[in-house]
Amino acid sequence: MTRIDEFDYLLPPERIAQVPLADRASSKLLVDQGSGAPAHRNVHDLAEVLRPGDLLVVNDTKVLPARLHAVRPTGGRTEVLLLHPDGPAATALSAAESQWEVLVRPSKKVSPGTELHVPGEDDLVITVGEDLGEGRRRATLASTALDAALDRIGQMPLPPYITERLEDPDRYQTVYAQQPGSAAAPTAGLHLTDELFADLAGRGVGLARVELVVGLDTFRPVTAERLDDHAMHAERYRVPTETSLAVAEADRIVAIGTTTVRALESSARFGPEGDTSLFIRHPFEFEVVDLMLTNFHMPKSTLLVMIDAFVGPRWRRLYDEALAGDYRFLSFGDAMLLDRHA
């Protein structure tokens, strides 16, 4: 019986990066070398660390400015975070009326059927519906142009541990983001730049894309004492045919971030697209991914559980090394390159 307490560690608040670095690829990179001491590099060294024949796979989901500040008919303030639509995001963003799963705070003060309005945005009406638990609600959004409305009044849904104002919203997007719909960024990809991709291509490292719409579990801590009792919410994913073909031909698969790992391993088990609630935890037989570029994660999180499944208990030694080496943690922090075969 595995308990979530086994994935706890001391994270001093001052080690949580509050702002991104000006140069994305200048972030530190802790390179896993198995039983040997990890190497200390920077992300811009990635082309020197990888090999010709490797395939880099990225999650090209795009974060919606999905945090809305609305008011109830009583005048009370309510925050609404759009998690995902019922159907393709592109369709929902262009429709006059669309159905969404949302987070509402405070949810208990909003009864089903309540209409919420955003000050200064007369064209947008949010009708809150069924209570799904944990603050999640069904909601109907009516707007003549929801995508334009979100661009005007929506805010980037930064994690609650980031308290500094983000001056440039594009710094919470990857440079290759294409498919709108996520409630959070696939943060490992925030380190990558067009220049780095050109360097990797010049050294024989391929590039492929997947899509996984980052949803509720990014914001949801593990509250169950036993991992067996934790329920993962489903996230929509898609692995294009050209990516599957590139994966089959590559020497090693380098996943950029935990969301890419989840998409690739879900595709191997359930098919190229769909909704996945795959909980990657020890023991887990990885079928696709060989290396993972990932940030340093919150204590007692499902992401840290995935890291343990990937490299085993040496994650503690790697995290201790990062803490001792003044690495920055969480979404705007530094990164590590993990090798499950090391």
Summary of the structure (lengths in Angstrom):
residues: 342
radius of gyration: 20.1
end to end distance: 26.8
largest distance: 62.0
contacts: 1118
relative contact order: 0.21
helix: 30%
strand: 30%
